[in-house]
Amino acid sequence: MRELELYATEDLLEEILRRSSFHGVVVHSRDAAGNHQAESEEQTFSVRFNHNFETEDVRRLLDVVSRRLADAV
């Protein structure tokens, strides 16, 4: 049985974005974990993607996702 290995989030993000089989977008909070802001304050997020997406494709994808989230509320 293999031991559980721990990796930093940044290392995991770099690994998945490096893979040619990954076709997706990673959206993550720019705030440190455990440093949650009050709900009334605005949070800042980062968007990362690899060479499988063009910037315009990511913009369209996030636009569709944001509209669906707004419809769900």
Biopython code that builds the backbone (N, CA, C, O; Angstrom):
import numpy as np
from Bio.PDB.StructureBuilder import StructureBuilder

atoms = [
    (1, "MET", "N", (0.838, -1.180, 0.000)),
    (1, "MET", "CA", (0.000, 0.000, 0.000)),
    (1, "MET", "C", (0.886, 1.247, 0.000)),
    (1, "MET", "O", (1.849, 1.333, 0.762)),
    (2, "ARG", "N", (0.551, 2.210, -0.861)),
    (2, "ARG", "CA", (1.342, 3.443, -0.943)),
    (2, "ARG", "C", (0.905, 4.412, 0.139)),
    (2, "ARG", "O", (-0.262, 4.463, 0.527)),
    (3, "GLU", "N", (1.871, 5.175, 0.612)),
    (3, "GLU", "CA", (1.555, 6.213, 1.588)),
    (3, "GLU", "C", (0.911, 7.397, 0.873)),
    (3, "GLU", "O", (1.190, 7.663, -0.296)),
    (4, "LEU", "N", (0.063, 8.085, 1.585)),
    (4, "LEU", "CA", (-0.575, 9.281, 1.065)),
    (4, "LEU", "C", (0.469, 10.381, 0.925)),
    (4, "LEU", "O", (1.216, 10.659, 1.863)),
    (5, "GLU", "N", (0.520, 11.000, -0.241)),
    (5, "GLU", "CA", (1.455, 12.095, -0.467)),
    (5, "GLU", "C", (0.684, 13.407, -0.469)),
    (5, "GLU", "O", (-0.415, 13.487, -1.017)),
    (6, "LEU", "N", (1.251, 14.412, 0.133)),
    (6, "LEU", "CA", (0.621, 15.726, 0.204)),
    (6, "LEU", "C", (1.357, 16.696, -0.721)),
    (6, "LEU", "O", (2.586, 16.715, -0.781)),
    (7, "TYR", "N", (0.577, 17.492, -1.431)),
    (7, "TYR", "CA", (1.138, 18.479, -2.344)),
    (7, "TYR", "C", (0.465, 19.823, -2.094)),
    (7, "TYR", "O", (-0.689, 19.882, -1.670)),
    (8, "ALA", "N", (1.183, 20.875, -2.354)),
    (8, "ALA", "CA", (0.627, 22.221, -2.247)),
    (8, "ALA", "C", (-0.373, 22.423, -3.383)),
    (8, "ALA", "O", (-0.213, 21.858, -4.465)),
    (9, "THR", "N", (-1.391, 23.221, -3.136)),
    (9, "THR", "CA", (-2.417, 23.489, -4.147)),
    (9, "THR", "C", (-1.793, 24.020, -5.430)),
    (9, "THR", "O", (-2.191, 23.617, -6.523)),
    (10, "GLU", "N", (-0.840, 24.900, -5.315)),
    (10, "GLU", "CA", (-0.189, 25.469, -6.499)),
    (10, "GLU", "C", (0.471, 24.383, -7.340)),
    (10, "GLU", "O", (0.400, 24.423, -8.568)),
    (11, "ASP", "N", (1.113, 23.412, -6.692)),
    (11, "ASP", "CA", (1.740, 22.306, -7.416)),
    (11, "ASP", "C", (0.694, 21.475, -8.156)),
    (11, "ASP", "O", (0.919, 21.065, -9.294)),
    (12, "LEU", "N", (-0.445, 21.227, -7.514)),
    (12, "LEU", "CA", (-1.515, 20.454, -8.150)),
    (12, "LEU", "C", (-2.105, 21.195, -9.344)),
    (12, "LEU", "O", (-2.374, 20.591, -10.382)),
    (13, "LEU", "N", (-2.308, 22.504, -9.196)),
    (13, "LEU", "CA", (-2.827, 23.301, -10.312)),
    (13, "LEU", "C", (-1.859, 23.280, -11.493)),
    (13, "LEU", "O", (-2.277, 23.112, -12.638)),
    (14, "GLU", "N", (-0.587, 23.449, -11.217)),
    (14, "GLU", "CA", (0.404, 23.430, -12.290)),
    (14, "GLU", "C", (0.424, 22.092, -13.001)),
    (14, "GLU", "O", (0.548, 22.035, -14.224)),
    (15, "GLU", "N", (0.302, 21.009, -12.237)),
    (15, "GLU", "CA", (0.310, 19.667, -12.829)),
    (15, "GLU", "C", (-0.895, 19.450, -13.739)),
    (15, "GLU", "O", (-0.736, 18.965, -14.860)),
    (16, "ILE", "N", (-2.072, 19.793, -13.289)),
    (16, "ILE", "CA", (-3.264, 19.565, -14.119)),
    (16, "ILE", "C", (-3.253, 20.458, -15.354)),
    (16, "ILE", "O", (-3.679, 20.025, -16.424)),
    (17, "LEU", "N", (-2.781, 21.683, -15.230)),
    (17, "LEU", "CA", (-2.736, 22.589, -16.381)),
    (17, "LEU", "C", (-1.662, 22.173, -17.380)),
    (17, "LEU", "O", (-1.745, 22.525, -18.556)),
    (18, "ARG", "N", (-0.674, 21.444, -16.936)),
    (18, "ARG", "CA", (0.410, 20.975, -17.800)),
    (18, "ARG", "C", (-0.055, 19.792, -18.681)),
    (18, "ARG", "O", (0.529, 19.541, -19.735)),
    (19, "ARG", "N", (-1.075, 19.090, -18.257)),
    (19, "ARG", "CA", (-1.525, 17.883, -18.958)),
    (19, "ARG", "C", (-2.318, 18.221, -20.224)),
    (19, "ARG", "O", (-3.251, 19.024, -20.192)),
    (20, "SER", "N", (-1.935, 17.604, -21.317)),
    (20, "SER", "CA", (-2.638, 17.859, -22.576)),
    (20, "SER", "C", (-4.045, 17.264, -22.554)),
    (20, "SER", "O", (-4.898, 17.671, -23.343)),
    (21, "SER", "N", (-4.296, 16.313, -21.668)),
    (21, "SER", "CA", (-5.624, 15.699, -21.577)),
    (21, "SER", "C", (-6.620, 16.564, -20.805)),
    (21, "SER", "O", (-7.823, 16.303, -20.830)),
    (22, "PHE", "N", (-6.117, 17.598, -20.116)),
    (22, "PHE", "CA", (-7.006, 18.483, -19.358)),
    (22, "PHE", "C", (-7.576, 19.536, -20.289)),
    (22, "PHE", "O", (-6.838, 20.320, -20.885)),
    (23, "HIS", "N", (-8.884, 19.547, -20.406)),
    (23, "HIS", "CA", (-9.572, 20.537, -21.233)),
    (23, "HIS", "C", (-10.606, 21.199, -20.333)),
    (23, "HIS", "O", (-11.770, 20.797, -20.305)),
    (24, "GLY", "N", (-10.180, 22.194, -19.614)),
    (24, "GLY", "CA", (-11.075, 22.832, -18.669)),
    (24, "GLY", "C", (-10.507, 24.142, -18.157)),
    (24, "GLY", "O", (-9.469, 24.626, -18.609)),
    (25, "VAL", "N", (-11.216, 24.683, -17.216)),
    (25, "VAL", "CA", (-10.868, 25.968, -16.622)),
    (25, "VAL", "C", (-10.884, 25.798, -15.113)),
    (25, "VAL", "O", (-11.780, 25.157, -14.563)),
    (26, "VAL", "N", (-9.903, 26.367, -14.454)),
    (26, "VAL", "CA", (-9.838, 26.322, -12.993)),
    (26, "VAL", "C", (-10.131, 27.724, -12.471)),
    (26, "VAL", "O", (-9.455, 28.687, -12.832)),
    (27, "VAL", "N", (-11.143, 27.826, -11.620)),
    (27, "VAL", "CA", (-11.493, 29.095, -10.983)),
    (27, "VAL", "C", (-11.238, 28.900, -9.496)),
    (27, "VAL", "O", (-11.791, 27.987, -8.882)),
    (28, "HIS", "N", (-10.404, 29.755, -8.915)),
    (28, "HIS", "CA", (-10.096, 29.598, -7.503)),
    (28, "HIS", "C", (-9.993, 30.957, -6.819)),
    (28, "HIS", "O", (-9.692, 31.973, -7.445)),
    (29, "SER", "N", (-10.248, 30.939, -5.529)),
    (29, "SER", "CA", (-10.187, 32.157, -4.737)),
    (29, "SER", "C", (-8.756, 32.654, -4.664)),
    (29, "SER", "O", (-7.823, 31.861, -4.543)),
    (30, "ARG", "N", (-8.584, 33.954, -4.738)),
    (30, "ARG", "CA", (-7.252, 34.534, -4.594)),
    (30, "ARG", "C", (-6.896, 34.748, -3.129)),
    (30, "ARG", "O", (-5.744, 35.026, -2.796)),
    (31, "ASP", "N", (-7.890, 34.616, -2.258)),
    (31, "ASP", "CA", (-7.656, 34.772, -0.824)),
    (31, "ASP", "C", (-7.065, 33.493, -0.264)),
    (31, "ASP", "O", (-7.362, 32.402, -0.751)),
    (32, "ALA", "N", (-6.243, 33.619, 0.743)),
    (32, "ALA", "CA", (-5.638, 32.454, 1.388)),
    (32, "ALA", "C", (-6.730, 31.606, 2.038)),
    (32, "ALA", "O", (-7.737, 32.128, 2.517)),
    (33, "ALA", "N", (-6.513, 30.303, 2.045)),
    (33, "ALA", "CA", (-7.461, 29.400, 2.695)),
    (33, "ALA", "C", (-7.578, 29.763, 4.158)),
    (33, "ALA", "O", (-6.583, 30.082, 4.809)),
    (34, "GLY", "N", (-8.782, 29.715, 4.669)),
    (34, "GLY", "CA", (-9.006, 30.049, 6.072)),
    (34, "GLY", "C", (-9.122, 31.547, 6.318)),
    (34, "GLY", "O", (-9.382, 31.972, 7.444)),
    (35, "ASN", "N", (-8.930, 32.351, 5.274)),
    (35, "ASN", "CA", (-9.012, 33.800, 5.401)),
    (35, "ASN", "C", (-10.302, 34.267, 4.737)),
    (35, "ASN", "O", (-10.286, 35.126, 3.855)),
    (36, "HIS", "N", (-11.424, 33.686, 5.176)),
    (36, "HIS", "CA", (-12.717, 33.984, 4.564)),
    (36, "HIS", "C", (-13.194, 35.378, 4.935)),
    (36, "HIS", "O", (-13.088, 35.813, 6.081)),
    (37, "GLN", "N", (-13.716, 36.057, 3.939)),
    (37, "GLN", "CA", (-14.253, 37.392, 4.152)),
    (37, "GLN", "C", (-15.720, 37.279, 4.527)),
    (37, "GLN", "O", (-16.361, 36.249, 4.314)),
    (38, "ALA", "N", (-16.223, 38.338, 5.076)),
    (38, "ALA", "CA", (-17.653, 38.380, 5.395)),
    (38, "ALA", "C", (-18.445, 38.262, 4.097)),
    (38, "ALA", "O", (-17.986, 38.696, 3.041)),
    (39, "GLU", "N", (-19.637, 37.672, 4.181)),
    (39, "GLU", "CA", (-20.439, 37.449, 2.983)),
    (39, "GLU", "C", (-20.784, 38.738, 2.247)),
    (39, "GLU", "O", (-20.968, 38.718, 1.030)),
    (40, "SER", "N", (-20.873, 39.833, 2.945)),
    (40, "SER", "CA", (-21.248, 41.085, 2.299)),
    (40, "SER", "C", (-20.113, 41.678, 1.476)),
    (40, "SER", "O", (-20.348, 42.550, 0.639)),
    (41, "GLU", "N", (-18.885, 41.216, 1.703)),
    (41, "GLU", "CA", (-17.741, 41.739, 0.956)),
    (41, "GLU", "C", (-17.538, 40.949, -0.331)),
    (41, "GLU", "O", (-17.908, 39.778, -0.420)),
    (42, "GLU", "N", (-16.954, 41.594, -1.311)),
    (42, "GLU", "CA", (-16.705, 40.968, -2.598)),
    (42, "GLU", "C", (-15.450, 40.110, -2.528)),
    (42, "GLU", "O", (-14.451, 40.517, -1.936)),
    (43, "GLN", "N", (-15.496, 38.917, -3.131)),
    (43, "GLN", "CA", (-14.330, 38.052, -3.189)),
    (43, "GLN", "C", (-13.678, 38.170, -4.561)),
    (43, "GLN", "O", (-14.345, 38.480, -5.548)),
    (44, "THR", "N", (-12.387, 37.924, -4.619)),
    (44, "THR", "CA", (-11.649, 37.979, -5.869)),
    (44, "THR", "C", (-11.213, 36.574, -6.250)),
    (44, "THR", "O", (-10.714, 35.821, -5.413)),
    (45, "PHE", "N", (-11.403, 36.223, -7.518)),
    (45, "PHE", "CA", (-11.060, 34.899, -8.003)),
    (45, "PHE", "C", (-10.076, 34.991, -9.152)),
    (45, "PHE", "O", (-10.025, 35.989, -9.870)),
    (46, "SER", "N", (-9.296, 33.934, -9.315)),
    (46, "SER", "CA", (-8.389, 33.799, -10.450)),
    (46, "SER", "C", (-8.927, 32.725, -11.376)),
    (46, "SER", "O", (-9.558, 31.764, -10.936)),
    (47, "VAL", "N", (-8.670, 32.901, -12.654)),
    (47, "VAL", "CA", (-9.069, 31.927, -13.665)),
    (47, "VAL", "C", (-7.799, 31.463, -14.362)),
    (47, "VAL", "O", (-6.984, 32.272, -14.805)),
    (48, "ARG", "N", (-7.645, 30.146, -14.451)),
    (48, "ARG", "CA", (-6.468, 29.586, -15.121)),
    (48, "ARG", "C", (-6.923, 28.548, -16.131)),
    (48, "ARG", "O", (-7.895, 27.827, -15.907)),
    (49, "PHE", "N", (-6.207, 28.482, -17.243)),
    (49, "PHE", "CA", (-6.495, 27.500, -18.274)),
    (49, "PHE", "C", (-5.219, 27.230, -19.050)),
    (49, "PHE", "O", (-4.271, 28.015, -19.008)),
    (50, "ASN", "N", (-5.208, 26.108, -19.760)),
    (50, "ASN", "CA", (-4.001, 25.768, -20.507)),
    (50, "ASN", "C", (-4.190, 26.003, -22.001)),
    (50, "ASN", "O", (-5.153, 26.646, -22.419)),
    (51, "HIS", "N", (-3.278, 25.487, -22.792)),
    (51, "HIS", "CA", (-3.285, 25.727, -24.239)),
    (51, "HIS", "C", (-4.466, 25.092, -24.960)),
    (51, "HIS", "O", (-4.651, 25.338, -26.152)),
    (52, "ASN", "N", (-5.266, 24.287, -24.280)),
    (52, "ASN", "CA", (-6.445, 23.683, -24.908)),
    (52, "ASN", "C", (-7.587, 24.679, -25.098)),
    (52, "ASN", "O", (-8.551, 24.385, -25.806)),
    (53, "PHE", "N", (-7.491, 25.829, -24.487)),
    (53, "PHE", "CA", (-8.510, 26.871, -24.593)),
    (53, "PHE", "C", (-7.868, 28.175, -25.037)),
    (53, "PHE", "O", (-6.738, 28.491, -24.664)),
    (54, "GLU", "N", (-8.602, 28.915, -25.832)),
    (54, "GLU", "CA", (-8.217, 30.286, -26.171)),
    (54, "GLU", "C", (-8.914, 31.205, -25.175)),
    (54, "GLU", "O", (-9.926, 30.820, -24.589)),
    (55, "THR", "N", (-8.401, 32.391, -24.976)),
    (55, "THR", "CA", (-8.980, 33.334, -24.033)),
    (55, "THR", "C", (-10.449, 33.615, -24.342)),
    (55, "THR", "O", (-11.265, 33.699, -23.423)),
    (56, "GLU", "N", (-10.793, 33.759, -25.604)),
    (56, "GLU", "CA", (-12.182, 34.031, -25.994)),
    (56, "GLU", "C", (-13.094, 32.856, -25.642)),
    (56, "GLU", "O", (-14.240, 33.060, -25.239)),
    (57, "ASP", "N", (-12.589, 31.621, -25.792)),
    (57, "ASP", "CA", (-13.372, 30.439, -25.413)),
    (57, "ASP", "C", (-13.668, 30.446, -23.915)),
    (57, "ASP", "O", (-14.779, 30.127, -23.493)),
    (58, "VAL", "N", (-12.676, 30.808, -23.127)),
    (58, "VAL", "CA", (-12.849, 30.863, -21.673)),
    (58, "VAL", "C", (-13.862, 31.944, -21.309)),
    (58, "VAL", "O", (-14.707, 31.733, -20.439)),
    (59, "ARG", "N", (-13.784, 33.091, -21.962)),
    (59, "ARG", "CA", (-14.734, 34.173, -21.693)),
    (59, "ARG", "C", (-16.162, 33.716, -21.970)),
    (59, "ARG", "O", (-17.059, 33.969, -21.166)),
    (60, "ARG", "N", (-16.381, 33.049, -23.096)),
    (60, "ARG", "CA", (-17.720, 32.565, -23.434)),
    (60, "ARG", "C", (-18.203, 31.520, -22.436)),
    (60, "ARG", "O", (-19.362, 31.543, -22.022)),
    (61, "LEU", "N", (-17.321, 30.609, -22.049)),
    (61, "LEU", "CA", (-17.679, 29.580, -21.078)),
    (61, "LEU", "C", (-18.089, 30.200, -19.747)),
    (61, "LEU", "O", (-19.114, 29.824, -19.179)),
    (62, "LEU", "N", (-17.306, 31.135, -19.249)),
    (62, "LEU", "CA", (-17.620, 31.775, -17.975)),
    (62, "LEU", "C", (-18.890, 32.615, -18.064)),
    (62, "LEU", "O", (-19.617, 32.741, -17.079)),
    (63, "ASP", "N", (-19.162, 33.187, -19.229)),
    (63, "ASP", "CA", (-20.398, 33.938, -19.425)),
    (63, "ASP", "C", (-21.608, 33.011, -19.301)),
    (63, "ASP", "O", (-22.587, 33.356, -18.640)),
    (64, "VAL", "N", (-21.546, 31.841, -19.931)),
    (64, "VAL", "CA", (-22.642, 30.869, -19.846)),
    (64, "VAL", "C", (-22.819, 30.398, -18.405)),
    (64, "VAL", "O", (-23.944, 30.316, -17.911)),
    (65, "VAL", "N", (-21.723, 30.091, -17.736)),
    (65, "VAL", "CA", (-21.801, 29.627, -16.346)),
    (65, "VAL", "C", (-22.407, 30.706, -15.455)),
    (65, "VAL", "O", (-23.260, 30.406, -14.620)),
    (66, "SER", "N", (-21.982, 31.948, -15.618)),
    (66, "SER", "CA", (-22.503, 33.020, -14.762)),
    (66, "SER", "C", (-23.997, 33.240, -14.993)),
    (66, "SER", "O", (-24.731, 33.513, -14.043)),
    (67, "ARG", "N", (-24.459, 33.123, -16.247)),
    (67, "ARG", "CA", (-25.889, 33.276, -16.518)),
    (67, "ARG", "C", (-26.692, 32.147, -15.892)),
    (67, "ARG", "O", (-27.777, 32.379, -15.359)),
    (68, "ARG", "N", (-26.174, 30.941, -15.951)),
    (68, "ARG", "CA", (-26.886, 29.801, -15.341)),
    (68, "ARG", "C", (-26.914, 29.922, -13.822)),
    (68, "ARG", "O", (-27.908, 29.568, -13.186)),
    (69, "LEU", "N", (-25.840, 30.415, -13.248)),
    (69, "LEU", "CA", (-25.829, 30.627, -11.790)),
    (69, "LEU", "C", (-26.856, 31.697, -11.405)),
    (69, "LEU", "O", (-27.558, 31.560, -10.404)),
    (70, "ALA", "N", (-26.937, 32.750, -12.199)),
    (70, "ALA", "CA", (-27.900, 33.814, -11.913)),
    (70, "ALA", "C", (-29.333, 33.294, -12.033)),
    (70, "ALA", "O", (-30.199, 33.679, -11.247)),
    (71, "ASP", "N", (-29.587, 32.419, -13.012)),
    (71, "ASP", "CA", (-30.918, 31.845, -13.179)),
    (71, "ASP", "C", (-31.283, 30.919, -12.025)),
    (71, "ASP", "O", (-32.462, 30.771, -11.703)),
    (72, "ALA", "N", (-30.298, 30.302, -11.404)),
    (72, "ALA", "CA", (-30.537, 29.347, -10.316)),
    (72, "ALA", "C", (-30.883, 30.035, -9.004)),
    (72, "ALA", "O", (-31.438, 29.409, -8.101)),
    (73, "VAL", "N", (-30.561, 31.309, -8.894)),
    (73, "VAL", "CA", (-30.801, 32.034, -7.633)),
    (73, "VAL", "C", (-32.206, 32.496, -7.522)),
    (73, "VAL", "O", (-32.574, 33.120, -6.526)),
]
sb = StructureBuilder()
sb.init_structure("model")
sb.init_model(0)
sb.init_chain("A")
sb.init_seg("    ")
for serial, (resi, resn, name, xyz) in enumerate(atoms, 1):
    if name == "N":
        sb.init_residue(resn, " ", resi, " ")
    sb.init_atom(name, np.array(xyz, "f"), 0.0, 1.0, " ", f" {name:<3s}", serial, name[0])
structure = sb.get_structure()
